[in-house]
């Protein structure tokens, strides 16, 4: 039977680390990740993943999977030493240990472990990229669009399926965030035209020599081996994977970012289809 709840002292260690969006991202990427990589190298943990959250204060939720609960105290003390100096300097306002409750209904009982593995590789990809990028928003968009396009390729989406999927999600977010405000759609179309050349370069073969594209390909290659039925439930799982990727990649306003990404991708795919139709 799949375990739902992991309390303190179990195989999953669950931290909530509170600070401002930019501050906690810098601490996480440049300091906490060094300790996580050390723990992985020493085989004390075999995976981790993080999400950003407000409840109502901004924080990162970090989950570490212990290979042996006898190492629990060592792992806890290592993270304590890393975080405590920031707490003393009032940079981190609060650190909590909490119970990890798996979202089994959302991700399914028999596939939750595969999703956790998927989130692990996504977390690895994002932390590597953000550390190297110096956190520029333009590159974050490029990486996310390329990643999402690659995930749809894993699902063997045709061009028409990519168009339908991105349109469905862009419409859902547009309705949620802006109701029927036509001016927002006009602004998004203008922005797409402004960045169109960069978006096309990002999504076609011209980006193949970019370092971040190589990182994406490396992670996608591993992700393909995860026995995960992403498309069960009318694409809901795929939407969830993308939603969590965007949450990790961006500090704030992730739902707005998700709308913009789906909008741009949909415009790109429609343009690509029009070109292909004209060639026939």
Secondary structure, DSSP 8 states (H G I E B T S, - for coil): ----EE-TTSSEEEEEEE--HHHHHHHIIIIIHHHHHHHHHTTSEEEEEEEEEESSSEEEEEEEEES-GGGHHHHHHHHHHHHHHHHHTTSS-EEEE--EE--HHHH-TTTHHHHHHHHHHHHHHHHHHHHHHTS-HHHHHHHHHHHHHHHHHHTT--HHHHHHHHHHHHHHHHHHHHTT-HHHHHHHHHHHHHHHHHHHHHHSGGGTTSHHHHHHHHHHHHHTTS---TTTTTTHHHHHHHHHHHHHH-SS-HHHHHHHHHHHHHHHHHHHHHHHHHH-
